[in-house]
Amino acid sequence: MGSGSKKTGDEEVGRRIAERRTRLQMSRDDLAREIGASYALVAQIETGWRMPSYEKQLLIAKALGARLDELFGATDDEPLSLTEDDRHFPFDGSAGGVPWPEPAQSGPAFAPAASAFPLGAIPVRRAAAPASARSAPLPSVPPPPTPTPRPTFDEAVERAAAALRDLPPSRRLDALARLQLSVTREVVDDERRRLGSDRQPSGWITDLKPNEVFVFGSSADGRHGAGAARTAFERFGAEWGEGSGHHGQSYAIVTMSGLGVLRDQVAEFVRYAARHLELRFLVTPIGTGTAGYRADEIAYLFEGAPANVVLPMEFEIAAPRT
């Protein structure tokens, strides 16, 4: 705020408004919307910098379910002071106003001379609210709705299962796979935020350094038509028809021929990585897509892998390295 701004507020009034708003679980944005004002004005009022206009005082009291005297300290015998906003009135259709001249004397008998106003301006002074209106309680604000309690673990599982049961049997497994993928991504994102890490899951790799290798899951016949396999084929040198091994900047592991084959394939990969410590192997969450395995079923297969094997965050969460 500029150095020429004039403080017109009252810190005690601001404190009362802020406390009342907080008790009602309203934010400053909420109060600003209720009274048709900006967040900045509400902040200035609550910090004691600005005194709201009489119109805004009425709206604030109504929004907070309070009497004017509770918030602004006015009584029937002590009218509220005019603010800078109240001392201006519109003229000639403009958005500005003409200041009300300072009175030479106090009291209701004061009336400014016609010459005090610009030609064409029509002075209109806002009248104080009747005592009955100022002291009568305004309608109370209804309490905020009670938040819905979070379901327990068992309740969440049962709700998800019930939703799947409502689908045709032919679509349930597909829906379950999508649900697993969605939940896994959310868990990974939460873990990244918790750790403050900018590391992306390996399944989202799009570029490699010269010494890096993209490790992906494949069918035994090497049909790399979807998912990470397609990325490996299109970007990193995977060969069509080759379902396993190191090709270009990619390494294929067969994931579609049963868990026993997958276990042997991972063991062979770990031995290969240990023989090539000059390379850095970026493992995607193999087996958790079309193959249908859970991350915790695959992650333990990589126990004992050398440090140049970088596991996806999905696997790190499921089975942290010790």
N, C-alpha and C positions, 0 to 999 in steps of 0.2 A: 504494500500500500504506500502511496506517495507520501512525502513528508508534509504535504499540505492538507492531508486528510484530518478532519476534526473528530475527536472521540466524543460520541454522544451517548454511549451505552452505560450500563451499570453492571459491574461484575457480580453483584449479589443476585440481580435478576437473571443474568446468564446462568449462574450456578443452579438456581431453582428450575429453570427450563431444562437444563441438561440432565439434572437428577430425575425430573419427572419423565422425560423422554426415555432415559435409561431404564427406569422401572417398568415402563410399558414395552420394553424391548423394541424400541423404534431406533432406527439409525438417523443420522442427520439428513441423508437423502430422503428417507421416508417422510420426515417432518417437512422438508422443503417441498415435496410433492403435495402434501396436504394443504399447505398454505399458499401454493402457487408462487414460490420464490426459488432462488438459486441456493445450492449448497453453500456457496461462499457467504451469502447473507446470514444463513442459520449459524454458520461458524462464527461470524462477527458478533451476532447477538449473544451467543453462548460464551464467548470470551470477553464480553463486556465492552466491545468496541463500538457497536451500533445499538441504538434503541429503536425497535421496530415502530413503524407508524401505528396509529390507533387501529386502523383497519387490520393490520397484521397482528396486533396484540389480540384482537378478538378471534382471529383465525387460529392463532397459536393456542389460546385458551381452549377453544373448541376441540382442536386436534388432540390436546393432551387431557381433555376431560376435567378441566380445572376452572376456578373462578379467576377473574382478572386480578383480584386482590391477593390471591394465593401466589400468583406468579410475578406480578408487577408492583405489589405493595400499595395499590390505590385503595382509598376508602370512599364512602359516599360523600364525605365533606372535602375530599382532596382529589380533584380531578387529575387525570394523567397529564403530564407535560406534553406539549406539542413537540414532535420531532422535526428534523429538517424537512422530511417528506411532507409532514402535515402543514408546514409553513409555505407550501407552494400550491398553486392551483393552475389548471390548464387555461390556455387562452388561444384564440385564433386556430383551434384545431391542432396545435402543435403538441409534441410529446413532452415539451418542457413545461416551465411554469414561471410565474412572477412571484418573487418573495413577498410575504406579508410584512408590511413595514413594522419596525420595532415600535411598540407603544410608548407614548410619552408618559402615560399613567396606567396603572393596573386597574382591573375591575371590569365588569360587564358593560359599563357605560362607555368604554373606549370604542370609538369608531373612526377609522382613518379617513382623512379628507380625500375627495375624489381625485385631486391633483396628484395624490401619492401613487397612482397606478398609471401604467401606460395607456395610451389612447386605444380604446376598443377592448381593454381587459375587463372582465367581470369578476370582481373579488367574491370568492365564496369561501367562507371559513367553516371548517368541519365542526359540528356541534358535539359536545361531550354526550356520551350515552346516558340515558336516564338512570337514576340511582337504582331503580328496581331491576333494570337490565344488567347493571354492573354487579349487583350483589347476588342475583339469582344464579344458582348453579346451572352450568351448561350440561347437556346430555353427556353421560359418561361414555368413554371409549370402551367398546367390548374388549375383553381380554384376548390376547393372541391365541390362536388355536393350539391345542396341546400337540406337540410333535409325536408322530407315529413311532412307537418303539422299534428298534432294529430287531429283526428276527434272529433267533438263536441259530446255531450251526445246523441243527437237525431240521428246524423249520425252513431255513433257506434251501436245503437239499430237497425237502419234500415239495416245496413250491416249484422248484425247477423241474423235478420229476413229473409233477402233475401237469405242468405246461407241456412237457414232451409227450405225455400220454394223450393229450388232446389232438396231437398231429396224426395223420395217417401212418400206419406202421412202416410204410416204405420210405417215409421222410424222417423218421426219428433219429436214425444213426447220423444222417447228414446234419441235422439240427444239433445233435450232441457234439459233433466235431467242430461245428462253428462256435458253439458255446464254449468249448474248451479253448479254442484259439483266442476268442475274445477275452476270456478270463485270464489266460496266460499273458496276453499283451498288457492287460491292466496291472497284473502283478509285477511284471517287468518294469512298467513305467513307474509304479509306486516305489519299487526298490531303487530305481535310478534316482528318483527325487530324494529318497531317504539318504542315499549315499552321496548325493550331490555330484553324480557322475554324468558326463556327457557321452558315455559310451553307448553305442547303439547295439541292439541284439544282432548277432552274426547273420541272421536270416535277412537282414536289410542291407547287406554289403553290396555296393555297386561299383567300387573301385578297389584295386589292389596295388600295393607297392611291389617292386620287382622280386623281392624275396618272400612274398606272401602267397599262400595256397588256399583256395576256396574248397572246403570239405563239405560234401553234400550227400544226401541220400538218393539212391537210384534203384531202379528195377534191375533184375539180373540180366535182361536183354538190352539194357542201355538205351531205352526209349526216353530221351530227355525232353519231354514235351510240356512239362508244367512245373510250377513252383521253382525251388532252388535249382533243380536239375536243368530246367530251361535256361535259367540265368547262367549256370555253369557252361552250358552248351553255346549260348549266344555271346558270352562275354569273356570266359576264362579258359577256353580251349578244350572243354570236355568233348570226347569223341562219341558220335552216335554209334550205338551198337556195343559200346564198352561199358559194362555195368560196374566195374570196380577198378581201382588203381589210380595212379598219378598220370594225368594227361594235361599238358600245358600248365596253366596255373590252377588246376583243379584236381581234386582227389575224390573218387566215387566210392561209396560204401553201399553195398546191397542191403536194403531195408525191407524189401517186399517178399522175402522168402522164409519168413519165420524168425523167431527170436534167437534160436540156436545159430542160424547162419549169420544173423546180425552180430551176435556176440563174437563169433570167429572173425568176422570182417573188422570189427573194431580192434580186436587184439592184434591183427596183422597191421592195421593202420598205426597203432601205438608203437609197434616195433619199427615200422618204417620211419616214423617221426623221430624216434630216438637215434636212428642212423643218419638223419639229415638235420642236425641241429642248426645248420646255416639257414634253414627255412623256418618260416613262421606259419603254422597251420591254423586257419580261422574256421572253426567248426560251426556249421549251422545246426539248428535243432532237429537233427536227423531223426526220422522215425515217428515224429509227432504230428505229421500231416496226414497224407493218404494212408500210410501204414497203420495209423491209429493207436500208437503207443503213447503212454503218458511220459512226461519229462522225467519223472523220478524212476521210471522203468529203464530208461536209456542212460541217464547221467552216471549211474554207478559203474557202467561198463568202461568208463574212461578213468577209473581209479588207477593211479600209478603212471598216468601219462606224463611225459616230460614237460618242462616249462615252456617249450616252444609250441605247445598245443593250447590254443586259446578257445575255451569252451564258451558257448552262448550263455547269456545271462540266465536264460530259462533253466539250464542245467546247473549253473552255479547256485541258483536259489534252491533247486530241488535237492542237490547233494553238494553242499559246500566243500571245497578242498580243505584239508587240515594242514 
